[in-house]
Amino acid sequence: MKYVILAVGSLLLSSWSSAFAVEVEDVNVADSATVGGQALVLNGVGVRTKLFFDIYIGALYLPAKSDDAAKVIHSAGNKRVWMHFLYSEVSLDKLVAGWNDGFKNNQSEASMAALQARLDSFNALFSSMIKGDELTFDFVADDTVVFSMVNKQEALLAKISNKHCWLCGWVKNLPMMV
């Protein structure tokens, strides 16, 4: 059964639990994570599909489970969005178009204009993603987003300010699956 995920889109030193909550498309999804020293629980997991193709698994980790998107976006505390790519290759162009559409659909025109330069810099950090690649986005309590790409030649770590704006790109107006 396919689910629309709550969130799509990490501190490399954050730890994953060795226990797994679910298996999705033959991929184990951890039932918990730790971000900034705070224990998080798996809030929801699902598969993003496009034209009948499974593109990636997405999981959202929160301090406590919630089915209220506004609360998730604006609540204090750490959060994690984890993505595991299932499709053979998602080109850089398609990845960037997806990010841009997600943000554009969930921001006012003025907010999007203010965000565009940072979004362009963010998009420039990526390359095409292949099956098995992972992205982890940690939304840290100090209002930053830290992300890493796993299974690339080198792990990439970047810090982006204004976590509410970035989290909204994945969470706002999307159905919740808990």
N, C-alpha and C positions, 0 to 999 in steps of 0.2 A: 504494500500500500504506500502510495506516495503522499507526502505531506508538504504543504507550503510552510516554509520555515519562518520562525519568528525573526531570526536574524541571520544575516549572512556575513560577511565580511568577518604583542605579547612579550611579555618579558621573557627572554630566553631562560632566565634563571627560575622562572615560576615552575612549580612542580605539578605534575599530573598524578592523579591517583592511579594505583595499579589495578583497582577494581573497575569493571566496565558495567555501565548501566544497560546498554543495548548494543545489538549488532545491527547495523544498517548497511545493506548492499555489501555484505561480507567485511565490513570495517567495524572494529570495536570502537565504541564511543564511551569515553570515561564518564563516570557518574559524578565526578567532582574535579575541581581544579583549585589552585591557589594562586592568587594574584596579589602582589604587594603584602604578602603575609596573611591575607584574609582568605578563609576557606569559602569556596563557592560550590553551589549545587547545580546539577544539570536542570535547566528550566524547560528546555524543549530541543528537539532535534528533528530534522526533516531533510528531504532531498529536493533540490531545485531542478526542475525539468524544463526543457525548452523543446517544443516540437517532438515530444515523445522520447527525447534523449535525456538521460540522467547526467547532469552537469557537475554538481557537487553536493556533498553532505554539509549541512550547516548546523551548528549547535550553539546554544546560548547558555552561559553560566552566570548565575546571580547569587547574592548573599542568601536570599530566600526566594522560593518560587513565587511567581506573580503572573497573572493573566491580564494585567492592566498596562498597555503599551505606554501611556503617558507616565505612569509611575516608574516603569523600567527606564525610560529615557531620562527622567529628571531626578531620580532617587540618588542619594549619596551612596558612596561605597563603590567597590570595584566590580567590574563585569568582564566577561570574556566572550568573544565570538570566535568560533573555530570553524574553518572550512577545510574539507578534504575533497580534492578533485577526483571525479570518477570518469570524466570524458577523456578520450585519447589526447586531445589538445584543445585548449581554449586560447585562441590567439590574443596577442596583446591588444589589438584593435577591439575585439569583442569584450575583453575584460574591462578596458577603459570605458567603452560605451556603456557597459553595465553599471560601473561605478557612477558615471556621469548621470545616467538616467535615474538611478536610485536617489542621488542627491537632488537632482533637478525636480523630481516628483514630490519631494518632501521638504522643500525650502521655499520661502517667498522669493520673488524675483530679486529683491534687495539683498536678502541673505545669500542667495546664490552668487550674486555679483561680488559680494564681499568675500565669499569663499573661493571663487574661481582660481585665483593665483595659487592658493594652498592646494586645491584639488589638482591643478596642473602639475605641481611639484610632486604630489603624492603619486599620481599616475605615472610619472617619469621613473619611479623606482621599480616598476614591475616589468616582467617579461612574460612571454606566453607561459601558461601553466599546463602541465601534462598530468596524466593519470597518476595518482599517488602523491602529488604535491600538496602541501598544506600551507594555509595562512592562518595565523593566530593574531587576533586583535585584543589587546588588554586595555580596557577603559579604566584608568587608574584614578583613584580618589582625588589626586591633585589636579584634575581637569586636563589630563593629557591622554593621548592614545598611543600605545606602544605596540608595534606589530613586528612579526617575524615571518619569514618565508622559510619553510622547511623542505628538504629534499632538493634544494638547489645546490650548486657547487659551493657556495658560501652562504651562511645564514645572514640575513639582512635585518638590521634593527633600526628603526626610525621612531622619532617622537614627534607627535603632532598635537598642537594645542586645541582646546575647545572640544572636549569629548562629547558634549550634548549634541552639537551640530553633526558630528560624524556618526554617532549612534543613531540619530534620527534617520539617517540615510538608509539604515537597514530595518529599523523597528517600526517607525511611524506608519500607521494605516495598514499594517500587515496583519493577517489573522494570526492568532496565537495557537500554538500547538504545545500542550504541556503533557 
